Amino acid sequence: MSAARWFECAHELLTRIRTTQTEAIRQAAGLIADAAAAGGGVHIYDTGHCSHEPLHRAGGLLMLHDLQLGLDLVSTPAPRRAGDVAARQRDRRGAADEELADFALRRSALAPGDVLIVNSVSGKAPLPVQVALSAAQLGVHVVAITSVTYSRAVASQHSSGRKLFEVAEVVIDNCGVVGDAALEVEGLDTKAIPTSGLAFCYIVWALTAEVISQLLARGLTPHVYRSVNLPDGEAFNARAEAEYRETGI
């Protein structure tokens, strides 16, 4: 029964995250609470598959902002190239991604003291690494959500040779395996069922809960979205958004 085996795999994953990552989550929440209390911003840049999970959701924080870089400024489909030419093209694209990410971050609304959450499963691609590096250079606290095991098993594509977990201030390990897919299924020649989406949702809501707790402990009440499907949901959220614009929390 593959469903039963997946339930077991998922339970083991979530237990591993809870028992090994709680302190990192608390540290990240502390940075976010500090930023919010000081009038700073909290941003998220996600290269995974659950980008909108914590955004504009019932029970989610109004203070969380989506960082969108819009790097697809030019589209120039190229013909097929022979080996070394194709490799040079890939290298140039990686360098261009790094330059564009740095350019975009320096012209973004990020400011010193803000917090940026960067989610990348393998943490090897040029964009998330450069986003983290550029944000840190701006004085922004960087929190990474990534698979450290996966990342250590693959080569970095960033020019520095570093990966996301090596450049972030706080690292929350999603405890995933190399390749993300975790379930061996008889009859398939590769593993099935990725864990990173489940892990990200589990981590990001644990982080949200901890941020709320830490802010309340400081006497600060964060604004949280109410479901628009409740009778007063839209009116509640309109008031919350107006108050959030005044308080930043």
N, C-alpha and C positions, 0 to 999 in steps of 0.2 A: 504494500500500500504506500505509494509515493507520497500521498497527502499526509499520512501519519508520520512518515520519515521527515517530511518538510516541517511539520509542527515540532518535532523533536529538535531538528536543526535550528529552527527559529528560537525555540526556548533556550537552547544552549547559547546561542548568539546573544540574546538579550540579557541572559544571566551573566555572561562574560563582560558585557558592556557595563552592567550595573556594578559588578564587583571590582572592576579594574579602572573605570573611567569616572567614577563619581567625583573624585577630588579634582580632576581636570575640568569637569563641568562646573564645579563650585568656583574654581579659579576664573574661568571664563565669565561666569555670572557676576563675579566680583568686579571684573573689568567693566562689564556692561553697566552694572549698578553705579559704579564710580562715574562713568561717562554720562549717564542719564542725570545723575545728581548734580553734575557740573554743567549741565546744559548742552552736552555733546550729543552726537548722533550715533546710531547703531545701524550698520549696513550688512547686507549679505550678498556674496557673489557665489553662485552655485553653478558648477559644470556637470552636476549629476542629473538624475531623472525626476527629482521631486522638488524642483526649484520653487514652486509656489506653495508648498505645503505650509510654511509658517506665515504666509503673507495674507493679510485681509481675511483671516479665518476667525470664525466664532471661537472665542477663548484665547485668541492670539493677541499679541501686543501691538498697539498702534505705533510704537516707537521704532519698529523694525522696517528698514527701507531696502528695497531691491536695488542693487548696483548693476546697471546694464551699460556695457561699454560701447556697443554699436560699432564693432571693429570691421564689419563687412562694408567698407567704404568703396572698394573697387572689386569688380568681378571680371577676371580675365581668364576664361577657360583656356588651358594650354594643350597643345597636341601631345601625344605620347612621346616620351623622351627615352633615349637609351640610358642604361644604368647610371654612370657617373654624372650625367647631366641631370637626370631625375633627382639624384641625391643632392646635388647642389641647389636645385630648385627648392627641395624640402628645407634645406638649411636656410635659404634666403627667406622662405615663408616663416620659419621659426623666429628668425631675427626680426622680421617685420612685425610679427605678433608682439614680441617683447617691446619694440619701440612704440607701437601703437598703444599698448597697455600702459606704458609709462606716460605717454602723451595724454591719454584719456584720464588717468588718475590725477595728474597734476592740474587738470582743468575741471575736475569733478567738485562736488560739494564736500568731500572729505576734508576734515580739519584735524589739527593736532588734538589728541585726547579722545577722538572718536574710537569706536571699535568696528572692525571689519571681520565678519565671519566668512571664511573661504572654504567651500566644500569641493573637494576633488577626490575621487575614489582612489586612483593610483598616485595622484600628486606629482606626476612626471612631466606634464605638458607645459609648454612655455608660458601660456596665458595665466593660469592660476599662480604659478611661481612668481611671475613678474608682477602680477597684481599685488601679491603679498609683499614683495620686496619694495615696490614703489609706495605702497601704503605705509610701510614701516618707515621709509625715508621721509614721509610727510609727518611723522610723529603719531601715526594711527596704530592702535593696538590690534594685532592680527591673531585671530583664533582660527585654527585649521581643524576641519573635520575630514579625516582621510583614513585609509587603511595603511598602517605602518608596515605590516607584513608584505602586502602587495607592493608598496612603494620600494621597499628594500630589495625586492626581487627583480626590478626592472630598471633600465637605464633612464636617466633624466634626459629630457629633450631641451632643457633650458641651457643657454650658453654657459652659465656658471657651473653646470654639472650638479646643481643642487635640486632637491625636491621640496615639496610643500612642507613636509613635516620638519625639514631642516631649517626653514626660514621663518616659521611662525613663532609667536611669543608663547602661546598655549596650544597644545596639540590634543585634540580629542580623537582617540583611535576608534574607528568604526568596527574594529576587530574582524574585518573581512579577510577572506583568503585570497591568494594570488589568482587573478582572473575573475574575481567577484562571484562567479557561479559556484555553488557549494554542494550540490546534490549529485551523487553518483546514481545514474539510472541505467539499469541493465538494458542493453539494446542500443544505447547511445554511445558515440565515440568521443563525447565531451561532456563535461559537467553541465547541469542545468540549474536554473533558479538562482538569481543573484540575491545577495543579502544587503547590498549597500542602501537600497531605498528604504527597506524596513529599518535598518540601523540609523539612517539619517533622521527619519521621523521620530524614532524612539529618543535619539539624542537631542534633537532640536526642541522637543516638547519638555524633556527633562530640564534642559537649559532654561527654557521659558519659565517653567515652574520655579526654578531656583532664583532666577532674576526677580520674579514677583515677590518671593519670600524675602530676599535680601533688601529690596526696596521698602517693603512694608516694615521690616525691622528697623529701617532708618526713619520711619515716619512719613515715607513718601508712597503715595498710592498711584500705581501705574494705570493707564487707561487700557482696557481690554475690550475687544470687539464682542458684541452680542449677536446671536444668530438673527439674520434678517427674516427668517421664517417664523420667528416669534411675533406676536401682535405688536409689540412695542420696539422691535428690533431696529428698524430704520431710524426711528426718532431717537432711540438710545444712542446709536452710533453717530448720528449727526451731532448730538450734544457732546459725545466723547471726543469727536474730531475737533470741535470748536475749542473744547477745554485743552486738548492736547496741543493745539497751536499756541495756546497761551503758556502752558507749563513745560512742554517738551517731554513730558513723562506720561 
